[in-house]
Amino acid sequence: MFNKKPTDQKEREKLALKEIKTYKDNNYQKFRRIIPRYGLLTMNAVDARYFDKVMKIIKKEIKNEGLGIEGIEPRIHELFTEKYGTPVSQEEANERINQAKQQERIAKEIKLEQKFGVPFQNRLWFKCSIEEIRHSTFSNTNERDLMDCYIILEDTYMLVVKESMFLKSKMGNIKIFYDNIAGIDYDAQGLLNLSNSIDIHLKSSGKVQLKYVNDEMVNLINGKFNEYMENKTNYSNDDMGNKSNSNVDDLVKIAELYEKGLLTKEEFEIKKKELFNN
């Protein structure tokens, strides 16, 4: 007869083998979380082969040496240190990732500027899609047209830079001034909507519909619009206050002239009306 492993040991081995398999899921997602500490911000085929080798080593140690779940990640770090050297701290790794993302974004912004002739750097922007109604000369009917677009949020307006989804060519721009926006509606994906969308209702006429947006994009648009309206209200209130103070000062001056006899009562009343009717 052969010896059977104790049930608890078999269960421990089963759980550990199941855990190491997850490191290959979603295109090595768990490995990608670890490797920035070893100076790897991207993963190539050579690295992927080494990660597979690491998995084989650990599987062997699980079966032959009783390595458990709690020892898997420390063992991975040991094997990575042998290959790539001593790791940096998680904070330093995060900083490297952020720098790489920033450089990647700048490179992309430069390409977009060259393509569209519109400044992207140091501006608030994101990519989504826009749906427009176009008249087809072929069918002589109005048809819905969906195309990619880039939204650039400025202080007083938002710029929609349109791009053909298939040809990736420039399709023109739309400038939407916040003063012309009557309201902004957000429709989440559901039974009636295949994707999240934003409806921007215009005071002039019609609306602009943005599709394939997320909560962050919605918050960016609402934030810029609300910030503009708040600043506009504060500016108007300050302007009214300044005008009111100026009128009071002028009233004091003409009252002094009236008291000194330099203005008649009729002239005083006329000037007073002019001040507070403007």
HELIX and SHEET records of a PDB file:
HELIX    1   1 THR A    7  LYS A   21  1                                  15    
HELIX    2   2 THR A   22  LYS A   24  5                                   3    
HELIX    3   3 ASP A   25  ILE A   34  1                                  10    
HELIX    4   4 ILE A   35  TYR A   38  5                                   4    
HELIX    5   5 ALA A   45  GLU A   65  1                                  21    
HELIX    6   6 ILE A   69  TYR A   84  1                                  16    
HELIX    7   7 GLN A   90  PHE A  116  1                                  27    
HELIX    8   8 TYR A  178  ASN A  180  5                                   3    
HELIX    9   9 ASP A  215  GLU A  259  1                                  45    
HELIX   10  10 LYS A  265  ASN A  277  1                                  13    
SHEET    1   A 7 LYS A 170  PHE A 177  0                                        
SHEET    2   A 7 TYR A 157  GLU A 163 -1                                        
SHEET    3   A 7 THR A 141  LEU A 153 -1                                        
SHEET    4   A 7 LEU A 124  SER A 136 -1                                        
SHEET    5   A 7 LYS A 207  LYS A 211 -1                                        
SHEET    6   A 7 SER A 197  LEU A 202 -1                                        
SHEET    7   A 7 ILE A 181  ASP A 187 -1                                        
END                                                                             
